[in-house]
């Protein structure tokens, strides 16, 4: 994949790339084990556990984040960590919800490396 971004990706650029992808997420940057995506689910978050550790940084919207059997309210600016293989999802989120997704490390997560 050829990335059009180097050291900076604005929310506006990420939103435009996502709209052009016609999907709920788009990969925008990759360096070593680091992968950065922009994610905007439509009404329901259908994601499954991932093979690598990940971080979400909420860009816009509010809702509830489910992880490890617990639920937390989230808002713009919140940082959410999910270890590899953990069940998680966004629930009851507003239509404007969007988040950065940052994957890193080896499959199975860093605790296994």
PAZADO-609034 format. One record per residue (C-alpha): residue in one letter; x negated, y negated, z negated. Coordinates in Angstrom, 3 decimals, decimal comma, m for minus. Example, Ala and Ser with C-alpha at 12.3 -4.5 7.8 and 13.67 -1.06 7.14 Angstrom:
# residues 2
pt rest: a c1: m12,300 c2: 4,500 c3: m7,800
pt rest: s c1: m13,670 c2: 1,060 c3: m7,140
***
This chain:
# residues 113
pt rest: x c1: 0,000 c2: 0,000 c3: 0,000
pt rest: x c1: m1,275 c2: m3,467 c3: 0,848
pt rest: x c1: m0,573 c2: m5,948 c3: m1,895
pt rest: x c1: 0,040 c2: m9,564 c3: m1,029
pt rest: x c1: m0,934 c2: m10,715 c3: m4,513
pt rest: x c1: m4,366 c2: m10,990 c3: m6,087
pt rest: x c1: m4,748 c2: m12,408 c3: m9,584
pt rest: x c1: m1,291 c2: m13,927 c3: m10,048
pt rest: x c1: 2,226 c2: m12,739 c3: m9,365
pt rest: x c1: 5,025 c2: m15,168 c3: m10,160
pt rest: x c1: 8,481 c2: m14,036 c3: m11,185
pt rest: x c1: 9,765 c2: m15,669 c3: m7,995
pt rest: x c1: 7,350 c2: m13,631 c3: m5,840
pt rest: x c1: 8,247 c2: m10,443 c3: m7,714
pt rest: x c1: 11,979 c2: m11,121 c3: m7,294
pt rest: x c1: 11,553 c2: m11,750 c3: m3,560
pt rest: x c1: 9,505 c2: m8,560 c3: m3,125
pt rest: x c1: 12,134 c2: m6,590 c3: m5,037
pt rest: x c1: 14,955 c2: m8,020 c3: m2,900
pt rest: x c1: 13,026 c2: m7,110 c3: 0,255
pt rest: x c1: 12,481 c2: m3,546 c3: m1,009
pt rest: x c1: 16,218 c2: m2,896 c3: m1,328
pt rest: x c1: 15,500 c2: m0,847 c3: m4,489
pt rest: x c1: 15,752 c2: m1,344 c3: m8,260
pt rest: x c1: 11,959 c2: m1,509 c3: m8,685
pt rest: x c1: 8,940 c2: m2,366 c3: m6,608
pt rest: x c1: 5,247 c2: m1,774 c3: m7,202
pt rest: x c1: 3,332 c2: m5,052 c3: m6,904
pt rest: x c1: m0,188 c2: m4,438 c3: m8,149
pt rest: x c1: m2,589 c2: m1,574 c3: m8,767
pt rest: x c1: m6,099 c2: m1,540 c3: m10,213
pt rest: x c1: m7,667 c2: 1,634 c3: m11,608
pt rest: x c1: m5,019 c2: 3,243 c3: m13,815
pt rest: x c1: m3,042 c2: m0,006 c3: m14,101
pt rest: x c1: 0,151 c2: m0,289 c3: m12,055
pt rest: x c1: 2,505 c2: m3,270 c3: m12,291
pt rest: x c1: 6,106 c2: m3,089 c3: m11,117
pt rest: x c1: 9,118 c2: m5,359 c3: m11,237
pt rest: x c1: 12,354 c2: m3,617 c3: m12,306
pt rest: x c1: 15,970 c2: m4,770 c3: m12,121
pt rest: x c1: 18,457 c2: m1,915 c3: m12,568
pt rest: x c1: 21,999 c2: m2,342 c3: m11,291
pt rest: x c1: 24,513 c2: m1,888 c3: m14,142
pt rest: x c1: 23,053 c2: 1,470 c3: m15,354
pt rest: x c1: 19,442 c2: 2,379 c3: m16,068
pt rest: x c1: 18,933 c2: 5,863 c3: m14,598
pt rest: x c1: 15,233 c2: 6,239 c3: m15,328
pt rest: x c1: 13,715 c2: 9,408 c3: m16,734
pt rest: x c1: 10,657 c2: 9,778 c3: m18,992
pt rest: x c1: 7,417 c2: 8,808 c3: m17,269
pt rest: x c1: 4,103 c2: 10,672 c3: m17,133
pt rest: x c1: 2,039 c2: 7,697 c3: m18,313
pt rest: x c1: 2,217 c2: 5,151 c3: m21,124
pt rest: x c1: 4,132 c2: 2,033 c3: m20,195
pt rest: x c1: 4,913 c2: m1,459 c3: m21,374
pt rest: x c1: 7,919 c2: m3,603 c3: m20,514
pt rest: x c1: 7,859 c2: m7,386 c3: m20,763
pt rest: x c1: 11,405 c2: m8,682 c3: m20,408
pt rest: x c1: 11,660 c2: m11,535 c3: m17,904
pt rest: x c1: 15,374 c2: m12,324 c3: m18,109
pt rest: x c1: 18,604 c2: m11,038 c3: m19,570
pt rest: x c1: 19,557 c2: m9,382 c3: m22,820
pt rest: x c1: 20,798 c2: m5,968 c3: m23,853
pt rest: x c1: 19,927 c2: m2,895 c3: m25,870
pt rest: x c1: 16,802 c2: m0,756 c3: m25,517
pt rest: x c1: 17,090 c2: 2,943 c3: m26,428
pt rest: x c1: 13,893 c2: 4,764 c3: m27,419
pt rest: x c1: 13,142 c2: 7,686 c3: m29,746
pt rest: x c1: 16,742 c2: 7,932 c3: m30,935
pt rest: x c1: 16,906 c2: 4,248 c3: m31,960
pt rest: x c1: 18,337 c2: 1,153 c3: m30,346
pt rest: x c1: 16,990 c2: m2,408 c3: m30,413
pt rest: x c1: 18,406 c2: m5,619 c3: m29,017
pt rest: x c1: 16,079 c2: m7,228 c3: m26,471
pt rest: x c1: 15,744 c2: m10,710 c3: m24,980
pt rest: x c1: 13,426 c2: m12,563 c3: m22,576
pt rest: x c1: 9,805 c2: m12,469 c3: m23,644
pt rest: x c1: 10,101 c2: m9,221 c3: m25,620
pt rest: x c1: 7,340 c2: m6,611 c3: m25,347
pt rest: x c1: 8,436 c2: m2,958 c3: m25,447
pt rest: x c1: 6,003 c2: m0,014 c3: m25,555
pt rest: x c1: 6,959 c2: 3,520 c3: m24,480
pt rest: x c1: 4,513 c2: 6,417 c3: m24,817
pt rest: x c1: 4,250 c2: 8,906 c3: m21,966
pt rest: x c1: 7,072 c2: 11,443 c3: m21,871
pt rest: x c1: 9,420 c2: 9,554 c3: m24,214
pt rest: x c1: 13,103 c2: 9,269 c3: m23,382
pt rest: x c1: 14,105 c2: 5,626 c3: m23,051
pt rest: x c1: 16,498 c2: 3,353 c3: m21,189
pt rest: x c1: 18,056 c2: m0,079 c3: m21,102
pt rest: x c1: 21,740 c2: m0,196 c3: m22,069
pt rest: x c1: 24,496 c2: m2,809 c3: m22,044
pt rest: x c1: 22,257 c2: m5,306 c3: m20,267
pt rest: x c1: 23,372 c2: m8,527 c3: m18,626
pt rest: x c1: 23,505 c2: m8,850 c3: m14,830
pt rest: x c1: 20,421 c2: m11,084 c3: m14,838
pt rest: x c1: 18,234 c2: m8,494 c3: m16,603
pt rest: x c1: 14,768 c2: m8,029 c3: m15,056
pt rest: x c1: 11,489 c2: m6,830 c3: m16,511
pt rest: x c1: 7,826 c2: m6,331 c3: m15,712
pt rest: x c1: 6,804 c2: m2,676 c3: m15,999
pt rest: x c1: 3,161 c2: m1,928 c3: m16,705
pt rest: x c1: 1,920 c2: 1,663 c3: m16,430
pt rest: x c1: m1,595 c2: 2,574 c3: m17,507
pt rest: x c1: m3,834 c2: 5,418 c3: m18,587
pt rest: x c1: m3,851 c2: 9,109 c3: m17,709
pt rest: x c1: m0,886 c2: 11,415 c3: m17,227
pt rest: x c1: 0,275 c2: 12,494 c3: m20,679
pt rest: x c1: m0,692 c2: 9,163 c3: m22,226
pt rest: x c1: m3,831 c2: 7,837 c3: m23,830
pt rest: x c1: m3,469 c2: 9,830 c3: m27,055
pt rest: x c1: m4,154 c2: 12,965 c3: m24,996
pt rest: x c1: m7,284 c2: 11,668 c3: m23,259
***
